[in-house]
């Protein structure tokens, strides 16, 4: 489903209040720290945390915290390679690809001192499949989880699934202690976390979490004395807190474009450290294809050629995001950077004319943007102006705003002709971008009646497309890449979606903190952060 974001508090008064809250919170947290706690670091973000139970995890902020508290079976490194973590090797598949045996690491303890083993891993996966917000990610692919040895599990698959290790790298599949969660087998445990990760949870609140190093961690110990994660709902307050030195590291999630541009300038001038992670978020426009006027493929193709991404990205995002002409992020196998047509006003005009528009008849397209996302409104108005300038005698946008949650609830009802929203993959694989937007379980010709295409607001499918999507998840290597690219080209020809731009996560750190680094899943590696000696802090690259 589309990403959801809370309404942003606005104005100087709200910013001042939020910043004051932060400044009051930090001394309280510091009072809970052991001696030598000056080595702990304050990390600020806009993502409020209401639960640290992996079964509740669905947002970027929660995933970031869980990455410090828990371990996945596998991890994706910065180069996109798969690394065993709690697993000791890649899954061993049966000849028919329907069973995957996974050897597990020995000598690992949960934060409550109990041992991690196959039974604990099976408990956690079954619990996630039963009550997880994203439980479908596993239950749609895994029929059952079996314990085949004290440190080995077997996943019985519903069909062969080649991206399995990448799915199992998702941090929401991190194991939890069966002892600690025994009474919460079928319900969330929101304010605690008992896992295997490099940090333990010392304090939990919706706007504050304190992580302290786990002294019995099986792997590399954190380089710092702890992490204080602080949430502010206001971009201005976050920006001010970093500029004033009250926070050591700031994550870009939810930070407004002008603030991001200012921090980028600070980093270029050597006043901050900046790190950019892999892109996992695509912003796109959904087109309602089963009702007039966009039930005509030629008109959708005309609209696709009417989008001047380069100008829009430059004016709306100040060049901080990159134009996108595909549904798969460019770092992933299956990427096809030129799948969708480029801006072509002459070609668009010819298609509008063929459909009976231009020269006295103008196509009016209702366009909805999310009113609680400032960038969305600017995108809508910029595209509206660009169309008026270049194709005003053929097409015009009728722009209106709608709060995010309300807009998402209207998508599967066919109530929105065009909606601008974001899609963020839960794990880095092309399958997790194409299936959630295109899959269709029941269809009539090119009209999807049930499935993800309905939830995405397009109601579009094509004969054989579902089979191609399923087959792409059973292949590997060059054959899979070629099929993924072919699927994108097929979708682009029908244009039920218009990819617009790609967003990458960014982190800004103080000069006195080591250079932040992102993993291949787009999260800052918290355990590598450390304070630097004064001489090193003065040499910001």
GIGI-V582590 format. One record per residue. RES is the residue in one letter. PSI is psi in whole degrees, 0 to 359 (NA if undefined). Layout:
RES_PSI / RES_PSI
//
This chain:
X_162 / X_159 / X_151 / X_144 / X_147 / X_160 / X_135 / X_129 / X_142 / X_158 / X_158 / X_321 / X_315 / X_320 / X_316 / X_318 / X_316 / X_317 / X_321 / X_321 / X_317 / X_313 / X_328 / X_327 / X_323 / X_317 / X_323 / X_318 / X_321 / X_328 / X_340 / X_357 / X_151 / X_171 / X_152 / X_13 / X_358 / X_345 / X_350 / X_157 / X_148 / X_121 / X_125 / X_145 / X_172 / X_356 / X_112 / X_141 / X_113 / X_342 / X_141 / X_15 / X_126 / X_333 / X_344 / X_352 / X_131 / X_353 / X_159 / X_317 / X_318 / X_318 / X_322 / X_315 / X_315 / X_332 / X_338 / X_333 / X_338 / X_169 / X_142 / X_168 / X_320 / X_160 / X_155 / X_122 / X_178 / X_338 / X_4 / X_5 / X_150 / X_130 / X_129 / X_139 / X_274 / X_339 / X_156 / X_352 / X_168 / X_157 / X_141 / X_116 / X_146 / X_162 / X_326 / X_0 / X_12 / X_352 / X_136 / X_117 / X_133 / X_115 / X_140 / X_153 / X_141 / X_161 / X_18 / X_137 / X_146 / X_166 / X_343 / X_7 / X_353 / X_159 / X_141 / X_130 / X_189 / X_322 / X_321 / X_320 / X_317 / X_318 / X_313 / X_317 / X_319 / X_319 / X_318 / X_317 / X_327 / X_319 / X_5 / X_139 / X_320 / X_25 / X_332 / X_333 / X_327 / X_315 / X_335 / X_345 / X_335 / X_124 / X_321 / X_160 / X_126 / X_146 / X_115 / X_348 / X_165 / X_329 / X_45 / X_133 / X_159 / X_129 / X_121 / X_116 / X_154 / X_335 / X_160 / X_141 / X_98 / X_329 / X_18 / X_311 / X_325 / X_321 / X_317 / X_357 / X_350 / X_129 / X_341 / X_354 / X_12 / X_139 / X_152 / X_158 / X_121 / X_330 / X_313 / X_333 / X_15 / X_319 / X_359 / X_34 / X_323 / X_18 / X_153 / X_152 / X_96 / X_322 / X_14 / X_164 / X_125 / X_96 / X_211 / X_4 / X_179 / X_342 / X_153 / X_158 / X_116 / X_335 / X_140 / X_131 / X_163 / X_329 / X_2 / X_136 / X_138 / X_127 / X_131 / X_147 / X_140 / X_113 / X_341 / X_26 / X_140 / X_336 / X_206 / X_130 / X_151 / X_147 / X_358 / X_172 / X_4 / X_167 / X_127 / X_112 / X_123 / X_134 / X_132 / X_138 / X_355 / X_125 / X_322 / X_320 / X_319 / X_314 / X_314 / X_323 / X_322 / X_315 / X_325 / X_352 / X_7 / X_338 / X_151 / X_328 / X_139 / X_130 / X_146 / X_349 / X_119 / X_357 / X_135 / X_156 / X_317 / X_325 / X_320 / X_319 / X_319 / X_319 / X_325 / X_319 / X_320 / X_319 / X_319 / X_330 / X_359 / X_10 / X_344 / X_163 / X_140 / X_140 / X_141 / X_130 / X_178 / X_143 / X_126 / X_9 / X_123 / X_133 / X_133 / X_166 / X_127 / X_140 / X_126 / X_110 / X_355 / X_9 / X_151 / X_148 / X_349 / X_13 / X_356 / X_113 / X_324 / X_324 / X_322 / X_322 / X_323 / X_315 / X_320 / X_324 / X_357 / X_0 / X_109 / X_83 / X_317 / X_313 / X_316 / X_314 / X_320 / X_317 / X_323 / X_318 / X_7 / X_29 / X_7 / X_346 / X_163 / X_141 / X_145 / X_127 / X_37 / X_168 / X_351 / X_129 / X_147 / X_342 / X_352 / X_144 / X_136 / X_354 / X_141 / X_90 / X_342 / X_26 / X_313 / X_150 / X_147 / X_171 / X_124 / X_80 / X_326 / X_315 / X_322 / X_317 / X_320 / X_320 / X_321 / X_319 / X_318 / X_329 / X_359 / X_13 / X_178 / X_162 / X_44 / X_341 / X_119 / X_132 / X_122 / X_121 / X_117 / X_126 / X_124 / X_133 / X_159 / X_115 / X_340 / X_5 / X_106 / X_320 / X_329 / X_315 / X_319 / X_322 / X_312 / X_314 / X_324 / X_317 / X_320 / X_315 / X_321 / X_319 / X_321 / X_321 / X_316 / X_329 / X_31 / X_337 / X_358 / X_320 / X_148 / X_150 / X_133 / X_98 / X_137 / X_150 / X_152 / X_136 / X_143 / X_305 / X_319 / X_317 / X_316 / X_324 / X_342 / X_346 / X_309 / X_0 / X_358 / X_28 / X_348 / X_119 / X_317 / X_133 / X_137 / X_124 / X_181 / X_152 / X_128 / X_126 / X_145 / X_340 / X_155 / X_87 / X_145 / X_327 / X_326 / X_0 / X_325 / X_312 / X_314 / X_338 / X_334 / X_341 / X_144 / X_121 / X_344 / X_127 / X_158 / X_103 / X_238 / X_7 / X_124 / X_130 / X_328 / X_139 / X_186 / X_330 / X_325 / X_314 / X_330 / X_352 / X_7 / X_328 / X_27 / X_143 / X_185 / X_149 / X_128 / X_352 / X_317 / X_320 / X_322 / X_319 / X_315 / X_318 / X_327 / X_333 / X_359 / X_349 / X_169 / X_163 / X_205 / X_326 / X_319 / X_315 / X_316 / X_319 / X_319 / X_319 / X_321 / X_322 / X_316 / X_319 / X_321 / X_317 / X_319 / X_324 / X_331 / X_337 / X_57 / X_340 / X_153 / X_102 / X_139 / X_299 / X_168 / X_135 / X_138 / X_142 / X_144 / X_146 / X_139 / X_130 / X_157 / X_155 / X_333 / X_6 / X_145 / X_160 / X_120 / X_154 / X_138 / X_146 / X_182 / X_352 / X_3 / X_24 / X_143 / X_135 / X_96 / X_323 / X_344 / X_345 / X_140 / X_158 / X_147 / X_152 / X_156 / X_321 / X_318 / X_325 / X_333 / X_348 / X_71 / X_125 / X_NA
//
